[in-house]
Amino acid sequence: MPRCTWARELDMCSLVVTRGRDMPLALLTERVRCPACGSRRVALLYQTPPS
């Protein structure tokens, strides 16, 4: 199976509404699925906003 290269910026407001504001970001990779290929093997990159 070819590697999926779908990439998007996650909407934090939607994540809070669907996952709850107390869900740790470390558990997010276990609870998301790629909308393009359906795989649960996803990679997330965290970037803090510039100060």
Phi, psi and omega in degrees: 000130179293150181289134178282134180244016180296134181214138177210160173275132180283142177271110184297324179297317178295321178296320179295318181293317185276329184253343182096147185286345181264001181287127180293139178298333180296335180269357185297320181297335179281347187243003180248159179224143178291123180289342181278313185246347179085001182287147174266356177273088182242158176240130178245136175248131180258130178227125179277148179293150178294146181269000000 
